[in-house]
């Protein structure tokens, strides 16, 4: 079994080799797209990540190369045309759960950083400035938090915030008894927007959720609301959010994802001129904290991602199918 691993970093190499020493893996730093497609030649399967692009044309050419399986080492699958994969007879797997607590805890980190202005305090102390003027926060206990999407990560986030003493409002097309048992309350999306002090997104990116946070939704939110997104960048209309920040409707913004992150995240661009003017505009706001899609990045999560990915590859080449991990 020969597997080409795209968007490969050293941590991917280390974790995957440890989980699957009996699989012949070649690690390719480039992201898979139409331009880098020739690098997939000669493999039986490919392993891809969140910013690899597998549209209909790419998948058709992968079939022509003899690729039999596509292993996503992530939970989301908005970057792959599943219908095209099915038509081409290429099976597709993902990692549906890999320590949801990792992303939930990063969500809390963004909330606390924005609230208590830890990023500003850190820089002040480094410069010998011990003034606390302008660092005033609020008690998280007693605040109303709206959770959009109550899957594994949403549930893990709810449990953390309930432990702090927050009131939790939830929205999901499919309601969970496990979520309700925590004391969280399912409400309409409009009610969640209008009553929440903090709104955190934990839903997949689909055609129906693309730009679900737009001008109209922001208008329904409380003045000075805190908005957190650790799910997928495309859930937010970034231009609308910038307008919300400018008119102070959005008082705090925490992002671990960005809708145009494919050209930025996971790379060291510290010596480059960033060309994305929208992203640069976000960076000018003092009440915005952005991290580079690192919510998943814990030792435990990396290990689970590697173990599940390797297991999926083995199942695919044995002609077996795991309903929890296989999409096609």
PATORSE-718027 format. One record per residue (C-alpha): residue in three letters; z, x negated, y negated. Coordinates in steps of 0.05 Angstrom, whole numbers, plus 5000, padded with zeros to 4 digits. Each point is the difference from the previous one (the first is absolute). Layout:
// residues N
ALAZXY...
//
This chain:
// residues 328
UNK500050005000UNK497749694934UNK503050304937UNK498149854928UNK505950094953UNK497850144929UNK504249944936UNK504249505039UNK505849644967UNK504649495032UNK505250535014UNK494750425037UNK498149405042UNK507249835018UNK502150715019UNK493650185038UNK499849365040UNK507250095019UNK498850715022UNK493549875036UNK499449285025UNK495250235055UNK494950294951UNK494749554970UNK500650134925UNK496149694944UNK503150074931UNK495450134941UNK502849994929UNK494450414971UNK500450754995UNK495150395042UNK494650354960UNK492450034998UNK499549294973UNK504649675051UNK497650425060UNK496249415033UNK506949685013UNK501350555051UNK494549765047UNK502149775068UNK506450395006UNK501850575047UNK504850314949UNK502249914929UNK506850074968UNK500250224927UNK505050174945UNK500650474940UNK494649724955UNK494649875051UNK494350504990UNK496950325061UNK495150524975UNK494450325042UNK495149434989UNK505149475019UNK502150375063UNK492850105022UNK498849264994UNK506549855037UNK497350435057UNK493549605000UNK504249365005UNK503550275062UNK506850154969UNK503750475046UNK506650104963UNK502849984929UNK507449874996UNK503350174934UNK506549624989UNK502550534952UNK501750745001UNK494850254949UNK492850095019UNK496650234936UNK495749365000UNK496350175064UNK494750545015UNK503050305064UNK494250475011UNK495149414999UNK504449625049UNK500250605047UNK492450084997UNK499149265015UNK504850025059UNK504949504968UNK507350155012UNK504949934942UNK507549885002UNK505449924948UNK507449854993UNK503050694985UNK507249754993UNK502349294986UNK507050044970UNK499550574950UNK506549744971UNK496349404973UNK495950424952UNK505850474985UNK504449424980UNK494549724955UNK499550684968UNK507449974984UNK499149294973UNK494750244951UNK504450594978UNK506149554988UNK495949464966UNK496950494951UNK506550374987UNK504649404990UNK494449574971UNK501549435049UNK493349664986UNK501849954925UNK507249785014UNK497649455047UNK495449714947UNK505250054945UNK505349625040UNK495049455017UNK499149904925UNK507550014986UNK499850694969UNK506050395025UNK499250614955UNK499750675036UNK496950374942UNK494050405024UNK502149965073UNK503450685003UNK498850385065UNK502450645032UNK504150205060UNK495450135058UNK505450425033UNK498850734981UNK492749914980UNK494650445030UNK494749625039UNK493450315022UNK497149725065UNK492650165010UNK498549905073UNK505650045052UNK497449595058UNK503849415028UNK500249614934UNK501650624959UNK505750175047UNK502849294997UNK499850024924UNK503550684999UNK505649735044UNK501249414953UNK500050434937UNK504450545031UNK505049455016UNK500049814926UNK501450724981UNK493350254976UNK497550715004UNK493449985039UNK494150464991UNK494149935049UNK492850215007UNK495849935062UNK494950495031UNK503849925065UNK507550094993UNK504749595043UNK506550275028UNK502649295002UNK498949954925UNK503350674987UNK506049785041UNK501449454949UNK501250534947UNK493349894965UNK496550634976UNK492750165008UNK496850294937UNK493250104971UNK496549414968UNK500650324932UNK507550095008UNK500749285023UNK496249744940UNK503950424950UNK507149885026UNK499949275023UNK502849434960UNK496649525048UNK493650135041UNK498249555059UNK493450055038UNK500049915076UNK493650355023UNK493449755028UNK493749934958UNK495150555019UNK494650374961UNK505250544984UNK505349504975UNK495349544961UNK502449994927UNK505250535015UNK503849714941UNK495450164942UNK500850244928UNK501550715022UNK505549795048UNK503149524951UNK500450554948UNK504450405048UNK505049435008UNK506449904961UNK499649584938UNK501949295017UNK498950095075UNK500149405047UNK493849965045UNK499949555062UNK494149875046UNK500949585063UNK494750375040UNK492749944979UNK497349844931UNK494850555000UNK505350534998UNK500749854925UNK494750074946UNK501849364964UNK496850204935UNK504150644998UNK506349615014UNK498549524943UNK499350604954UNK506750255027UNK503349344985UNK497149984930UNK502750694981UNK506649845035UNK499450585049UNK500749465054UNK506249604984UNK499749525059UNK494449805048UNK500949615064UNK493949825042UNK499249615064UNK492850245006UNK494250074952UNK493550385010UNK495749384985UNK504649505034UNK494549765047UNK497849484949UNK507149774983UNK505550095051UNK501849495054UNK496549434962UNK502649464953UNK496250134935UNK504949634955UNK494649524976UNK494650534993UNK498050484944UNK501450705027UNK494150454984UNK503450685012UNK501550264930UNK503650625027UNK504949585041UNK501149534941UNK501650604956UNK505450215050UNK503249324995UNK501050084925UNK505250555007UNK507249785001UNK502050585045UNK495149845056UNK501649585062UNK494449835048UNK500549635067UNK494049795041UNK500250475060UNK506149655031UNK503950625019UNK498449895074UNK501649254996UNK506349895041UNK501249595062UNK501350615042UNK493850374975UNK495449415011UNK502449935071UNK499150745015UNK493050004969UNK497949415043UNK503050285064UNK496850684990UNK493249714980UNK499849545061UNK501950585045UNK494550424970UNK494949465012UNK502149935073UNK499850755010UNK493050044970UNK497249475046UNK503350325060UNK496550654982UNK506650354986UNK502050424940UNK506750094964UNK500250664963UNK505149754950UNK496049384978UNK492750165015UNK496050384948UNK493349995038
//
